[in-house]
Amino acid sequence: MKKILIISDGETSRRFIQRVIETYTSENIYYVVETKAYEYEDVNPTRFKFYEFDPTSFYKLANLLKMEFVQAVIIMDNPQDVENTLKNIRHVKKQLRTIVLDRWDMNNDDPNTIFVNTNDILSSRFLNYLPNVPVIAQNVGIGEGEIMEVLVPFGSSFVYRHIGVIEQKNWRIVAIYRNRQLLMPSRRRMIQPNDTLLLVGDPIVLKSVYRSIKRELGQFPEPFGTNLYLYIDMNMVNLVTIKELVRRAVFAHKKFKHDLIIKVVNPNDLDVIAYVKEFRNDNVIIDIEYENRALEERFYEDIKNYHVGLVIVSKEMFKNQKMRQMLYEAHVPVLKISDKSFSALKDAVLILSDNRDFEKVSTTIFDISEQLGYNIELFNYLNEHQDEKEQVIEHFYNLGTIFSKSIKVIKEHENPIRTLKQKDNFIQILPFTQKITGGTFSSFFSTDSERHYYKLDEYHQIFIPVQL
């Protein structure tokens, strides 16, 4: 049996003691010291021992402290009484864990004393009632935001997604509350509008997850970043291609309404540099890298410093395997520009694979399509693996209902890449996975459509990271 000492004075402490009485446990015995006796309801005399004396009296309190307590709780109305009572405890029990209700912002360096500030508790409690504010557990764990409760709004990026396809790195969905019932998460469980998710993980990661759950269409390139970043390596791209790249990047910049950074590395043509600088304005930043040392390291620094959410490159640059690996490790979407017209695009095309990667990036696909005015077309290659694809199609139909956007599913008995080669004015959207960083030879015998992205290289493509 664990002995707990409660030193009580005032209405708050009386309410606390009554709550303790109503909380059943056979493991604890409570020794309650009150300056004035009070009558409590339904007291179990085997679990509660009451004493009436002034705890600021060292002699009286020292006699009681001869027993071995595992913890002490001090709830009193006067700060001087709290300080003197705590001093009395420390004279006898230097290591006793002591919890103090602090109404006065008290200062104390005692490592064995925990001060529970009433102002912090009240402000946190009221904060939980505000809309669109994450509810963070205050009295569980370390109380720094590692446990969070989030209501999933109707237009959320998480609605109608299966738990199993949500990338949960350094965080987890540990419970779902729906219609006042607790549901345990499983890989096949689908998140519904107005579900409340209980999340556990790194506090910084949970803040990003919270923003992703709450975000609606029209926010891309969030949550990956804020700005667009055109990356031009003049050793890989000729003058004509650079001019087309810049014009199309400026077009995308105006559509997404975010700042554009034009980064030029390995500059070797003054006329090209002069042409690029003509686009400089308040929303277009020109960054010329005249040193060719540590370009990869500086690329990652730019992604962070410019808060980049979309990288734009030419198809020549994306063909380079080292460049693809560098782009993949940046964990931001990539727009690969081809030679075709960009402003004439009408459709966003997805070739469904035998996995669930498209469900992971579905809301980003809707967001891009909404901002650029594209229709969404799903190409379903009718081979022997259909279960996974049907779940993805169901997911897209559900999102289409939420976002009032029609979805066209095209069933193909032959490889849809052949069909798409006869089609114009579309952009292909793919999950950006490790598979895409590999060489083309390794994908020659694969039936995975993601590995055959290069067969549509003459078309514009967007690669979206599957990690949140």
C-alpha positions in Angstrom: 0.0 0.0 0.0 1.3 3.4 -1.0 0.9 6.2 1.5 0.2 9.7 0.1 0.2 12.9 2.2 -2.3 15.6 1.3 -2.0 19.0 3.1 -5.2 20.9 2.6 -6.6 24.4 3.2 -9.4 26.0 1.3 -12.2 25.2 -1.1 -10.0 24.0 -4.0 -8.3 21.4 -1.8 -11.7 20.2 -0.5 -13.0 19.6 -4.0 -9.8 17.8 -4.8 -10.1 15.5 -1.8 -13.7 14.7 -2.7 -12.6 13.8 -6.3 -9.9 11.5 -4.8 -12.6 9.9 -2.6 -14.7 9.2 -5.6 -11.8 7.7 -7.5 -11.5 4.1 -6.6 -8.1 2.5 -5.9 -7.1 -0.1 -3.5 -3.4 0.6 -3.8 -3.3 4.0 -2.0 -3.8 5.2 1.6 -4.3 9.0 2.0 -3.3 10.9 5.0 -5.1 14.3 4.9 -4.0 17.2 7.1 -6.5 20.1 7.3 -6.3 23.3 9.3 -10.0 23.0 9.8 -12.0 19.7 9.7 -14.5 19.2 6.9 -17.2 16.6 6.3 -16.8 14.5 3.1 -19.2 12.2 1.5 -18.7 8.4 1.1 -15.4 8.3 2.8 -13.8 4.9 3.1 -12.1 4.9 6.5 -9.6 2.2 5.5 -8.2 4.5 2.7 -8.4 7.9 4.3 -6.9 9.2 7.6 -7.8 12.8 8.6 -5.8 15.1 10.9 -6.7 18.6 12.0 -3.6 20.8 12.8 -1.6 23.6 11.4 1.0 22.1 9.0 3.3 25.2 9.3 4.0 23.8 12.8 7.2 21.8 12.3 6.7 19.8 15.5 3.2 18.5 14.5 4.1 17.8 10.9 7.4 16.1 11.8 5.6 13.5 13.9 3.4 12.6 10.9 6.4 12.5 8.5 7.9 9.7 10.5 5.9 7.5 8.3 7.1 6.6 4.8 5.2 8.5 2.1 5.7 8.1 -1.6 4.3 11.5 -2.4 3.0 14.7 -0.8 0.4 17.2 -2.2 0.1 20.8 -0.9 -3.0 22.7 -1.8 -3.3 25.9 0.4 -4.7 29.4 0.0 -1.8 31.3 1.5 1.7 31.5 -0.2 3.5 31.9 3.1 1.8 28.8 4.5 2.8 26.9 1.4 6.5 28.0 1.7 6.7 27.1 5.4 4.9 23.8 5.0 7.3 22.9 2.2 10.3 23.9 4.4 9.0 21.6 7.2 8.7 18.7 4.8 12.2 19.2 3.5 13.7 19.3 7.0 12.5 15.8 7.4 12.1 14.3 3.9 14.6 15.9 1.5 13.8 13.4 -1.3 10.0 13.2 -1.0 8.3 14.0 -4.3 6.0 16.9 -3.5 3.3 18.5 -5.8 2.4 22.1 -5.0 -0.6 24.0 -6.3 0.9 27.4 -7.4 -1.3 30.4 -7.7 1.4 33.0 -7.3 4.2 32.0 -9.8 6.5 30.8 -7.0 10.2 30.3 -7.6 11.9 27.2 -6.2 14.9 25.2 -7.5 14.0 22.1 -5.5 14.3 19.2 -8.0 11.8 17.1 -6.0 9.1 19.7 -6.0 6.7 20.1 -8.9 4.7 23.4 -9.1 1.4 23.2 -10.9 0.6 26.7 -12.0 -3.1 27.5 -11.9 -2.8 30.3 -14.5 -1.2 27.9 -17.0 -3.9 25.3 -16.4 -6.8 27.7 -16.9 -5.3 29.3 -20.0 -4.7 25.9 -21.5 -8.2 24.7 -20.7 -9.8 27.7 -22.3 -7.5 27.4 -25.3 -9.0 23.9 -25.9 -12.4 25.4 -26.5 -11.2 27.6 -29.4 -11.9 26.2 -32.9 -8.9 25.1 -35.1 -6.6 24.9 -32.2 -4.9 21.5 -31.3 -5.9 20.0 -28.0 -2.7 19.0 -26.2 -2.6 16.6 -23.2 -1.4 18.6 -20.2 -1.4 16.0 -17.5 -0.2 13.0 -19.4 3.4 12.2 -20.4 5.7 15.2 -20.3 3.0 17.6 -21.4 4.9 19.2 -24.2 2.6 18.4 -27.0 3.6 14.8 -27.6 -0.1 13.7 -27.2 -2.6 15.6 -29.3 -6.3 15.4 -30.2 -7.4 16.7 -33.6 -10.9 17.0 -35.0 -10.9 16.0 -38.7 -12.9 18.7 -40.7 -15.1 17.8 -43.7 -12.6 19.0 -46.3 -9.5 17.6 -44.6 -6.7 16.0 -46.5 -7.1 13.0 -44.2 -10.8 12.3 -44.9 -11.5 8.9 -46.5 -7.9 7.8 -46.3 -7.1 4.4 -44.9 -4.9 4.3 -41.8 -2.5 1.9 -43.5 -1.5 4.3 -46.3 -0.8 7.3 -44.1 2.9 7.7 -43.6 3.5 7.9 -39.9 7.1 8.7 -39.2 7.9 9.8 -35.7 4.1 9.9 -34.9 1.2 7.5 -34.7 -2.7 7.5 -34.8 -3.4 5.6 -31.6 -7.2 6.0 -31.4 -10.2 7.3 -33.3 -13.3 8.7 -31.6 -16.5 8.6 -33.8 -20.0 9.3 -32.6 -18.8 9.2 -29.0 -17.3 5.8 -29.5 -13.7 4.7 -29.3 -12.4 2.9 -32.4 -9.0 1.2 -32.4 -7.0 2.0 -35.6 -6.2 -0.7 -38.1 -4.6 -0.5 -41.6 -8.0 -0.9 -43.3 -9.9 1.6 -41.1 -10.9 4.6 -43.1 -11.0 8.1 -41.5 -14.4 9.8 -41.7 -15.4 13.5 -41.5 -15.8 14.7 -37.9 -13.6 11.9 -36.5 -11.4 12.9 -33.6 -7.9 11.5 -33.9 -5.7 10.9 -30.9 -2.1 11.3 -32.0 1.2 10.5 -30.2 4.6 11.5 -31.4 7.4 14.1 -31.6 5.8 17.5 -30.7 7.3 19.3 -33.7 6.1 16.6 -36.1 2.6 16.7 -34.6 2.4 20.4 -35.3 3.0 19.6 -39.0 0.5 16.8 -38.9 -2.1 19.1 -37.4 -1.7 21.6 -40.2 -2.0 18.8 -42.8 -5.2 17.5 -41.2 -6.7 21.0 -41.1 -5.6 22.2 -44.5 -8.1 22.6 -47.4 -7.7 22.9 -51.1 -5.9 26.0 -52.5 -2.9 25.7 -50.1 -0.4 23.8 -52.4 2.6 23.8 -52.2 1.8 23.6 -48.4 2.5 21.6 -46.3 5.8 20.8 -48.1 6.8 24.4 -48.2 5.8 27.9 -49.4 7.7 28.9 -52.5 8.5 27.7 -56.0 12.1 27.0 -56.9 13.4 26.7 -60.5 16.7 24.9 -60.6 18.8 25.5 -63.8 22.2 23.7 -64.3 23.6 25.4 -67.4 25.9 22.4 -67.9 22.8 20.3 -68.6 20.4 22.7 -70.3 20.8 24.7 -73.5 19.8 28.3 -74.1 16.5 27.6 -75.8 15.4 25.2 -73.1 16.3 27.7 -70.3 14.1 30.4 -71.9 11.2 27.9 -72.0 11.8 26.8 -68.5 11.8 30.3 -67.1 8.6 31.2 -69.0 6.7 28.1 -67.8 8.0 28.5 -64.2 6.7 32.1 -64.2 3.3 30.8 -65.5 3.2 28.2 -62.6 4.3 31.0 -60.1 1.3 33.1 -61.2 -1.1 30.2 -60.9 0.0 29.1 -57.4 0.4 32.7 -56.3 3.6 32.0 -54.4 7.1 33.5 -54.7 9.4 32.0 -57.3 13.2 31.6 -56.8 15.2 31.1 -60.0 18.5 29.4 -59.1 21.2 29.1 -61.7 24.3 27.0 -61.2 27.3 26.6 -63.4 26.6 29.9 -65.2 28.5 30.0 -68.5 26.6 32.3 -70.8 26.3 36.0 -70.0 23.3 36.4 -72.4 21.4 33.8 -70.6 22.1 35.3 -67.2 20.9 38.7 -68.5 17.8 37.1 -69.9 17.0 35.4 -66.5 17.6 38.6 -64.6 14.9 40.4 -66.6 12.3 38.5 -64.6 13.4 39.8 -61.3 10.7 41.6 -59.3 9.2 41.7 -55.8 7.9 38.1 -56.1 10.7 36.6 -58.3 14.2 36.1 -56.8 17.2 35.5 -59.0 20.0 33.5 -57.3 23.1 32.9 -59.4 25.6 30.4 -57.9 29.1 31.4 -59.3 31.0 28.8 -57.3 30.5 25.2 -58.3 31.7 23.7 -55.0 29.2 21.7 -52.8 26.3 22.3 -55.1 24.3 19.5 -53.6 24.8 20.8 -50.1 23.8 24.3 -51.2 20.7 22.9 -52.9 19.4 21.4 -49.6 20.3 24.7 -47.8 18.1 26.6 -50.4 15.2 24.2 -49.9 15.3 25.1 -46.2 16.2 28.8 -46.3 13.7 29.6 -49.1 11.0 27.3 -47.6 10.6 25.6 -51.0 7.5 23.6 -51.6 7.9 22.8 -55.3 11.1 22.3 -57.3 10.9 22.9 -61.1 13.5 21.2 -63.4 13.9 20.4 -67.0 13.4 16.9 -68.4 17.2 16.8 -69.3 18.1 17.4 -65.6 15.6 14.9 -64.3 17.1 12.2 -66.6 20.3 12.5 -64.6 20.2 9.7 -61.9 22.3 11.7 -59.4 19.9 14.7 -59.9 16.9 12.5 -59.3 18.4 11.1 -56.1 19.1 14.7 -54.9 15.6 15.8 -55.7 14.1 12.7 -53.9 16.1 13.3 -50.7 14.8 16.9 -50.6 11.3 15.5 -49.8 9.4 18.2 -51.8 7.3 17.9 -55.0 9.1 18.2 -58.3 7.6 19.6 -61.5 9.5 18.2 -64.5 9.0 20.5 -67.5 9.0 19.0 -71.0 9.0 20.6 -74.5 5.2 20.7 -74.8 3.0 23.7 -74.1 2.3 24.1 -70.4 -0.5 26.7 -70.5 -2.6 24.4 -72.7 -2.8 21.5 -70.2 -6.3 20.3 -69.3 -6.0 16.9 -67.5 -4.1 15.5 -64.6 -3.4 11.8 -65.4 -2.7 9.0 -62.9 -1.7 5.5 -64.0 -2.7 3.3 -61.0 -0.1 0.9 -59.6 -0.5 -2.3 -57.6 0.2 -0.3 -54.4 -1.5 2.4 -52.4 0.9 5.2 -53.1 -1.7 7.4 -54.8 -3.9 7.4 -51.8 -1.0 8.8 -49.7 -0.8 11.9 -52.0 -4.4 12.1 -53.1 -5.2 15.4 -51.5 -2.2 17.1 -53.0 -3.3 15.8 -56.4 -6.7 17.4 -55.8 -5.1 20.6 -54.6 -2.9 20.9 -57.7 -5.8 20.1 -60.1 -8.0 22.6 -58.4 -5.5 25.5 -58.6 -4.5 24.7 -62.2 -8.0 23.9 -63.4 -7.2 20.3 -64.4 -9.6 17.4 -64.7 -8.5 14.2 -63.0 -8.2 10.9 -65.0 -7.4 7.6 -63.4 -6.0 4.9 -65.8 -6.7 1.5 -64.5 -4.7 -1.3 -66.2 -6.9 -4.4 -65.8 -4.3 -6.9 -64.9 -4.6 -9.6 -62.1 -3.9 -7.1 -59.2 -7.2 -5.2 -58.7 -8.0 -5.1 -55.0 -5.5 -2.4 -54.1 -6.5 -0.3 -57.2 -10.2 -0.5 -56.4 -9.6 0.8 -52.9 -7.6 3.8 -54.4 -10.5 4.4 -56.9 -13.0 4.3 -54.0 -10.9 6.8 -52.1 -10.7 9.2 -55.1 -14.5 9.0 -55.7 -15.0 9.9 -52.0 -12.6 12.9 -52.3 -14.3 13.9 -55.5 -17.6 14.1 -53.7 -16.1 16.2 -50.9 -14.3 18.7 -53.3 -17.1 18.7 -55.9 -14.7 17.5 -58.6 -15.6 14.8 -61.1 -13.2 11.8 -61.4 -12.9 9.9 -64.7 -11.8 6.3 -64.5 -10.5 4.8 -67.7 -10.2 1.0 -67.8 -7.4 -0.4 -70.0 -6.7 -4.0 -71.0 -3.5 -2.9 -72.6 -0.6 -0.9 -71.1 -2.1 2.7 -70.7 1.2 4.3 -71.6 0.5 3.4 -75.2 -2.9 5.1 -75.0 -1.4 8.2 -73.4 1.2 8.6 -76.1 -1.7 9.3 -78.4 -3.1 12.0 -76.1 -2.1 15.7 -75.7 -2.6 18.4 -73.2 -2.1 16.4 -70.0 0.3 16.3 -67.1 1.2 13.0 -65.4 1.2 12.9 -61.6 3.2 10.3 -59.8 4.2 9.5 -56.2 7.9 10.3 -55.7 9.2 7.1 -54.3 12.7 5.5 -54.1 11.8 3.4 -57.1 12.0 6.5 -59.4 15.6 7.2 -58.4 16.7 3.9 -59.9 18.1 3.4 -63.4 15.8 2.7 -66.3 17.4 -0.7 -67.1 16.3 -2.1 -63.7 12.6 -1.2 -64.5 12.6 -2.9 -68.0 11.0 -6.2 -66.7 8.9 -4.5 -64.0 5.0 -4.3 -64.2 5.0 -1.4 -61.8 3.8 1.7 -63.7 5.8 4.1 -61.5 9.0 2.5 -62.7 8.0 3.3 -66.3 7.6 7.1 -65.7 10.4 7.8 -68.3 8.3 6.3 -71.1 6.2 9.5 -70.9 9.3 11.7 -70.6 8.1 14.0 -73.4 5.1 15.1 -71.2 5.1 17.3 -68.2 5.2 15.3 -64.9 4.8 16.1 -61.2 6.4 13.9 -58.6 4.9 14.1 -55.1 6.7 12.7 -52.0 4.7 10.1 -50.2 6.0 11.2 -46.8 4.1 13.9 -44.9 
